[in-house]
């Protein structure tokens, strides 16, 4: 009854994902990606940025066309977990159908996702001989943590994203969806550059003081910390490219030098760049879900 979660990569082009007997929540992790998604007979297009969420109901096939490669956190929520949580919420356990959501923001699920991602990073282990790959990330290592996050995710789905529920409203006291997407896209596209608060505030069309407050309300972290985390995440992706030195990756992700990257990567991920580089390649989206 636990959720399963892993980091998945996809190449530019088309990916078809067959029906599976459980709901799937996907959170975009990497650089922004232009995507066209078809599921349930509905075609939707948009630009996915870090933290954007897609909820795919159980037994729903989907097709994705992307213009760039990207990275996702995939969370699979079994029906039995949803039924158990529905009972605890005094809800009908026979009515656990979740809604179909595309390119949505939900700070609660995003926080759950980043916590799972951190747990996966800290419990990474080699597994050989799986699907012919060199290795794959082990699912979240702490059983107690995964139990807690699974219950929280299931409860959020049943309370705010059940079939027939209205789409998420803007976070009270936060940036509007449009402004948040604009700010995050600017951060993602300029991680190698100096990202100053005045420029980010100008992108959002608000003052610096308002940006600090509204951004933290929307994401749960200050702008400075968010930028650092995104730079570390981008560096983590680039470390898969053996042709780039760690010093080059540090500069390409906005750090002053290799030691600057190493300090923040160890603080956020618990590992050095060298240790991250030694990890095996992650699963593809298609092989992971299907």
HELIX and SHEET records of a PDB file:
HELIX    1   1 UNK A   79  UNK A   88  1                                  10    
HELIX    2   2 UNK A  107  UNK A  122  1                                  16    
HELIX    3   3 UNK A  143  UNK A  160  1                                  18    
HELIX    4   4 UNK A  177  UNK A  189  1                                  13    
HELIX    5   5 UNK A  197  UNK A  204  1                                   8    
HELIX    6   6 UNK A  208  UNK A  219  1                                  12    
HELIX    7   7 UNK A  223  UNK A  238  1                                  16    
HELIX    8   8 UNK A  246  UNK A  252  1                                   7    
HELIX    9   9 UNK A  258  UNK A  269  1                                  12    
HELIX   10  10 UNK A  273  UNK A  277  1                                   5    
HELIX   11  11 UNK A  285  UNK A  289  1                                   5    
SHEET    1   A 6 UNK A 101  UNK A 104  0                                        
SHEET    2   A 6 UNK A  53  UNK A  56 -1                                        
SHEET    3   A 6 UNK A  23  UNK A  28 -1                                        
SHEET    4   A 6 UNK A  70  UNK A  77 -1                                        
SHEET    5   A 6 UNK A   4  UNK A  10 -1                                        
SHEET    6   A 6 UNK A 283  UNK A 284  1                                        
SHEET    1   B 4 UNK A  13  UNK A  17  0                                        
SHEET    2   B 4 UNK A  62  UNK A  66 -1                                        
SHEET    3   B 4 UNK A  33  UNK A  39 -1                                        
SHEET    4   B 4 UNK A  42  UNK A  48 -1                                        
END                                                                             
